[in-house]
Amino acid sequence: MTPIPAMLLCAGRGERMRPLTDAVPKPMLGLRGKPLMQWSMEALARGGFNRLVINTAWRGEQIEQAFGTVFSPLPDLVPLQIDYSREHADFGAALETAGGIVRALPRLFPVDARGQSAELFWVLASDVFAPDFCFEPAAVERFCRSGKLAHIWLVPNPQHHPGGDFGLTSDGLALSAATVQYTYSTIGLYSRKLFAPPWCDIASGNPKGVKAPLAPLLRAAMDNSLVSAEMYSGAWTDIGTPERLQELNQTIEMDKP
């Protein structure tokens, strides 16, 4: 399969990370010698995915200055081709997750000379550290065959989020509500169909800058058995506070380049 695009979510203000994020966007905070977001970019490149759209808002110009439109993460990897969806420049603020994704759809799926474009894409948050996660073409192939609208990876509930987000059946369906729930890792495969009627009523490209969260779309699709999921057991940290970032910088032993 031709590698699908990915969207890296970088538009958040990072309120809980203040004062660190007063002068620096959260994705550019340093983690073990490199910007936090670069860990995800390198992981995508290792999987063979080299087309990336980054949405920006708060101090987004720093991200563009750091990575430009072509970024070579490691010498033996194909460079990442990067495009930017500039939410702050266009609308003065971030558009939340679903609003930002819909805004970026024309950049994720440009129509080729035959009038065709792709249908599937990765979505991942830039403020999650999952150094062992593998972005595998085989996962894309399975998702393509499934006919689902999304496939998400869940993780055991961290101490700061004990209630979790979604349930999981024994045959791999995600549940909008369940007795036992797990935390959404913020890594997922998506079909652009989830961001069109009847699931989403925002016009493609979000020309009016509508702000909208992702969870209601996911829950509606889950209630129609159209979201699959699996557990991810590797190292995973939601870097939501300065203390968590400091702890990672002090204690994580890196075993990857």
C-alpha positions in Angstrom: 0.0 0.0 0.0 1.1 3.6 -0.6 2.0 5.1 2.8 -0.9 7.1 4.2 -0.5 10.6 5.7 -0.4 11.4 9.4 -1.7 14.3 11.4 0.3 15.4 14.4 -1.8 17.5 16.8 0.2 20.5 18.0 -2.3 23.3 18.4 -3.0 23.1 22.2 -2.1 26.0 24.5 -0.6 23.7 27.2 -2.2 25.5 30.1 -1.3 22.9 32.6 2.4 23.1 31.5 2.7 26.8 32.3 5.0 28.6 32.9 7.1 26.3 30.6 4.7 27.0 27.7 4.4 30.7 28.1 7.3 31.2 25.7 7.6 27.8 24.0 4.8 25.7 22.5 4.2 22.5 24.4 5.4 20.2 21.5 8.7 22.0 21.5 9.5 21.3 25.1 12.7 19.4 25.5 12.6 15.6 26.3 16.0 13.8 26.4 17.8 16.2 24.1 15.1 16.7 21.4 11.7 18.4 21.1 8.9 16.3 22.5 7.1 16.2 19.1 10.2 14.9 17.4 9.9 11.5 19.1 6.6 10.9 17.3 8.0 12.2 14.0 10.9 9.8 14.1 8.5 6.9 15.0 6.4 7.7 11.9 9.5 7.8 9.7 10.7 4.5 11.0 7.4 3.0 10.0 7.8 4.3 6.5 5.2 7.1 6.8 6.7 10.3 5.4 3.8 12.7 4.8 2.8 14.7 7.8 0.4 17.6 8.5 1.0 19.5 11.7 -1.7 21.8 13.0 -0.4 24.8 15.0 -1.8 27.6 17.1 0.0 28.9 20.2 3.5 30.0 19.1 3.3 27.7 16.0 5.9 29.7 14.2 8.5 28.1 16.4 7.5 24.7 15.2 7.8 25.7 11.5 11.2 27.3 12.2 12.5 24.2 13.8 11.3 21.6 11.2 10.5 23.5 8.0 8.7 21.6 5.2 11.2 18.8 4.8 12.7 17.2 7.9 15.2 14.4 7.9 14.8 12.7 11.4 17.6 10.1 11.0 20.2 9.5 8.3 18.8 6.1 7.2 15.1 7.2 7.0 13.2 8.9 4.2 12.7 12.6 5.0 9.3 13.7 6.2 7.3 16.0 3.9 5.6 18.5 6.2 2.6 20.8 5.7 1.0 23.1 8.3 -2.5 23.9 9.2 -2.2 27.3 10.9 -5.3 27.5 13.1 -4.2 30.6 15.0 -3.2 32.5 11.9 -6.5 31.6 10.2 -8.9 31.9 13.1 -7.0 33.4 16.1 -7.2 30.2 18.2 -7.0 26.4 18.2 -10.1 24.6 16.8 -10.0 21.6 19.2 -9.3 18.1 17.8 -12.2 17.4 15.4 -12.3 21.0 14.3 -8.6 20.9 13.6 -8.7 17.6 11.7 -11.6 18.8 9.5 -9.6 22.0 8.8 -6.6 19.9 7.7 -8.4 17.4 5.5 -7.6 19.2 2.2 -3.9 19.2 3.2 -4.1 15.6 4.3 -5.8 14.4 1.1 -4.9 16.6 -1.9 -6.6 15.4 -5.1 -4.1 13.8 -7.5 -4.0 14.2 -11.3 -6.6 11.5 -11.7 -9.0 13.2 -9.4 -8.4 10.7 -6.6 -7.2 10.9 -3.1 -6.5 8.6 -0.1 -9.1 7.8 2.6 -7.1 6.8 5.7 -4.7 8.6 8.0 -2.9 8.4 11.3 -3.8 10.9 14.1 -1.5 11.3 17.1 -1.0 13.8 19.8 2.3 15.6 20.2 2.3 15.6 24.0 2.4 11.8 24.5 5.6 10.0 24.9 5.4 6.4 23.5 9.0 5.6 22.4 8.3 2.0 21.6 5.1 2.4 19.5 5.4 1.1 16.0 3.5 2.7 13.1 3.2 -0.4 11.0 1.9 -0.7 7.4 0.3 -4.0 8.4 -1.9 -2.1 10.9 -3.1 0.1 8.1 -3.9 -2.9 5.9 -5.9 -4.5 8.6 -7.8 -1.3 9.2 -8.4 -0.8 5.5 -10.0 -4.3 5.3 -12.1 -3.8 8.4 -14.4 -1.2 7.0 -14.4 0.7 10.4 -14.3 4.4 10.8 -11.5 4.4 13.4 -9.0 2.1 15.1 -7.6 3.3 18.4 -4.9 2.1 20.8 -5.8 2.0 24.5 -3.5 1.9 27.5 -3.9 1.0 31.1 -5.3 3.9 33.1 -2.5 6.1 34.6 -2.8 7.4 38.1 -4.0 10.8 37.0 -6.8 9.3 34.9 -8.2 6.3 36.8 -11.6 6.2 35.2 -10.4 5.7 31.6 -12.2 6.7 28.4 -13.5 3.7 26.5 -14.3 0.1 26.9 -13.0 -2.9 24.9 -14.8 -6.1 23.9 -13.0 -9.4 23.6 -13.3 -9.3 19.8 -11.7 -5.9 19.5 -14.6 -3.4 19.4 -14.3 -0.1 21.3 -17.2 0.8 23.6 -18.4 4.3 24.4 -19.2 3.2 28.0 -18.3 0.0 29.9 -17.8 -1.2 33.4 -14.1 -1.5 32.8 -12.6 1.4 30.7 -9.1 2.1 29.5 -7.4 5.3 28.5 -7.2 6.5 24.9 -3.5 6.7 24.0 -4.3 9.5 21.5 -2.9 7.3 18.7 -5.3 6.1 16.1 -6.1 5.3 12.5 -9.0 7.1 11.0 -11.1 7.1 7.9 -12.0 10.6 6.6 -15.6 9.3 6.5 -15.8 9.9 10.2 -15.4 13.6 9.5 -18.3 13.8 7.1 -22.1 13.4 7.5 -23.8 11.8 9.3 -21.0 11.7 11.9 -19.7 15.3 11.5 -21.6 18.3 10.1 -18.6 20.6 9.7 -17.9 21.4 6.1 -14.6 19.9 4.7 -11.8 22.3 5.3 -13.8 23.9 8.2 -13.9 27.3 6.4 -15.8 28.9 9.3 -13.3 27.7 12.0 -15.8 25.7 14.0 -14.4 24.4 17.3 -15.3 20.8 17.9 -14.0 17.9 20.1 -13.3 14.4 18.8 -14.8 12.3 21.5 -18.5 12.8 20.5 -17.7 11.6 17.0 -15.9 8.6 18.3 -18.6 7.7 20.8 -21.3 7.9 18.1 -19.3 5.6 15.8 -18.7 3.2 18.7 -22.4 3.0 19.4 -22.7 1.7 15.8 -19.9 -0.8 16.2 -17.7 1.2 13.8 -14.6 1.7 16.0 -12.1 -1.1 16.7 -9.4 -1.0 19.4 -6.5 -2.8 20.9 -4.4 -2.5 24.0 -0.9 -1.0 23.9 1.4 -2.3 26.6 4.6 -0.4 25.9 5.9 2.7 27.7 3.4 5.5 27.5 3.2 8.9 29.3 0.8 11.7 28.8 3.0 14.7 29.5 0.4 16.9 31.0 2.3 18.6 33.8 5.8 20.0 34.3 6.4 17.3 37.0 5.7 14.5 34.5 8.1 16.0 32.0 10.8 16.5 34.7 10.4 12.9 35.9 10.8 11.5 32.3 13.9 13.6 31.8 15.4 12.3 35.0 14.4 8.6 34.9 13.7 7.3 31.4 16.5 5.3 30.0 16.5 5.7 26.3 17.2 2.6 24.3 16.3 4.1 20.9 18.3 6.6 18.8 
